[in-house]
Amino acid sequence: MRILHVISSANPLGGGPIEGVRNLGQRMSELGHDTELVTLDDPAESWMQRQDQTVHALGPSRGEYGLNKRIVPWLTEHAHRYDFVIVNGIWQYHSYAAWQALTRLKRPYAVFTHGMLDPWFKRAYPLKHLKKWLYWPWAEYRVLRDAAAVLFTCEEERLLARDSFWLYRAREQVVAYGTRPPPTDDVALTDRFLEAYPHLKGKRFLLFLSRIHEKKGCDLLIDAFAHVAAEEPDLHLVMAGPDQTGWMGLLQAQAALRGISHRIHWTGMLQGDVKWGAFHAAEAFVLPSHQENFGIAVAEAMGCGLPVLISNKVNIWREVESADAGLVADDTAEGTHTLLKRWLALDLPARQRMADNARQLFEQRYTVNAMAESLLQVIRTHQREAPP
């Protein structure tokens, strides 16, 4: 089959959605299917030269919304070349454009909301939510209403989506979601990471690997680490990820005020072997996020046999807790402090059991193989139901 993903951007700095699309595309290719992307990106962007799938970049686009006059005509002309279309994410022009073109052509499509209907956003950004309300009835409501399927990566995400807007209709479907199995040469990968960051050789550290963003709870983590630092004088914290909002300076000032700057290491975005080496070198992964649809990095950590310390706003927290693959607490200062204290109180056998459980949970539920098979089932179902 030929599958088209419509997504706002193929920029790897975009985090989970594009990472999921890339991983899925690689697995689909192994199964004999072709995956292409159409985006709002400017084709002149430097990272466009490093794509491992065909990307039709139709930008440059205008503003944060990504207004682009080329995408509707492009979809109208080319949609017939694909067996199915998947829209990734909402709230930018690509989703509305896909609705305009595909409903006119009577072509079925599915939508991955990627957590963008989580009610946390309306509590955290009430003014933005008001603007979305003005936009919702004539745009995204229709995008979801007319989709052959609206795809959620876990039951928690599906239920939360219903609380964002009272005008809501969708053919909901929970599908498997995951990532590719991590490379297994843990010794060599650890060495690769430590070669890149030699000041971390011989040090114990916890790993945060995600975007440096308000919703990720970075400030909570720094505060919690400051509370346990005196009791664990050999413990360090690695903060790995791109700073997309300019928040890192304030976080570093927070660390300096607490007297722990020398024990927090900011690496920027990690990729490839260096990223996998960070997972293997860490003693636990920490993500006290206020909102996390799935958390590709959480799955990657478990795939490396790394226990995960997460908030109960990471939507797969129930599965993690049930499998004893990590620890879970509230997304508050007290909750994050509790996460670290509970981890540090575990003895080595308990930590090893948790590591084994994490790897087992990944293999059972969060591989890209399961994701591909689940999505192929959705596609085949709606191909059979589509009018001739």
Steps between C-alpha positions, in 0.01 A plus 500: 500500500591865466428709808514877525558681830385862518693675776588861571875442503762231449747688721655247742489767771122463496518208741263205525264531200766518230713242682202265496437562130866431416515179704172379354615578146816295545303201625240534224782497245631175649150355459489604134293818528599850389459804725524863390446828684353832397586792726482877538880523517724723296696258275809720546532406870832327565348200676286427192813351341520231769162333454483122459152508344351696211385838632294739289578831668256760370617803698599751594178551693366803683501545877473248781180365345687407182263651246595357163314536170675206337393210718131473403573500125786255557280257693220539246739409219696221670275332760390234252858368492472380861301217653445691824573837658588561865484849646743551788406769749247781493487877562707586195394550141607157378208323674234740372654487151486121505132513599423745219665290232418149613133550583452662160665197339313257731832345602518338846758626747594446864620753756758455773431781748832433681360624831400839360148468646625451854301731736827603670551754223178687577598525868859603429424740213144632542543785249632262236213266575254783440658562159475129425132508592441763233679279250370161615140487358587579139837326480635233737155379605432418135844345452427250779130454422561395140808283558461128439676456835644724771794311644612503862809333637346388830165497678599789726554729200167401347305584816683827564428623145126503572546769766660769285199623298134425549440496123680175428429211264752240398527135398744425778747216479788408731798360311840371602778754499870452539850536373776290351689264731809677633847381397626242747874563519468679833872505584606658170209745507577605856860562396377709206298722733783539748742584220267787407461607866821388674424702816225246574738200513469320831195701606154377594226696329129520435397579143237746379474470120229709340438855386589774748145626530264617772266205461784252561538599867871589474470753785340235722787263427770755585325586824459132593862426414609786725312336789677164464842629392640537851406143591648361174825696450614282207174528302473724192217600264528512120251729327501397134280668242454806280397831660215608274360783711810664651422363846838339569660821631236532772539134591876539527447802724266287714773236531760762592273642768469152651877446483487197270617644165816288503290182525259574212628444147326653196580309180252639251329255268655153490472280193621165370750296698563783745131504595486123546820517702339753734216255568744218572727714719220640719361329809141619438299715259296791640208684338271692742291634212175693543369353175638216292292317248724194477863592540723338239800562727323310781462199271859532379626507858305184586630335184851559638401337829492835679242551778282807438404753765199683357203710599142379480449741210706277271210311347657153523562535874243234591678241285840597647372480855316171446811337351726640775716645221552828682355739756208742465400812693309827457635771272572731794811606688413261782419218259827538309697510825321182605595332171869561560486402868321174421753413231798574720352289781490186281773242543691360203290180459179709491650733239609203289150346515355832388751518213406149386129588521556816296664308216226236509222762489663665199522171312139413578331833422716774354691371200464651156409151374179508704438856387532411131276195525236695691500781246489263203190343653336844522589575137371168368175536694426842353607397152234228510240748624585778253255556214628391157 
